[in-house]
């Protein structure tokens, strides 16, 4: 459910709008912008990254499933940037972290939030 909600839906919507965005950028000369939300949780995923072969595996589900969905968003932004640049399209793609938000996912998880903050600070130092 995390992967479908946080990644597949956004991926599909972006693809549905992409041709229109390319056309608009070309005819107006105004740079198009695509913003894909991610999260610090992208660093807290399964060791092997995105587990496509177990994307709906309820037996091994953990909160790392959320992290893999956010990692997918970052990878999508990176690949879309590469492809648009290769095509010479005037559209910028950014993946952003909106910061900590107390959603239902985090409401009872001070320890997990602390872990995300620790991961973030460690990555920032390197």
Buried (B, 14 or more C-beta within 10 A) or exposed (E): EBBEEBBEEBBEEBEEEBEEBBEBBBEEEEEBEBEBBBBBBBBBBBEEEBBEEBBEEEEEEEBBBBBBBBBBBBBBBEEBBEEBEEEEBBBBBEBEBEEEEEEEBBEEEEEBBEBBEEBBEEEEEE
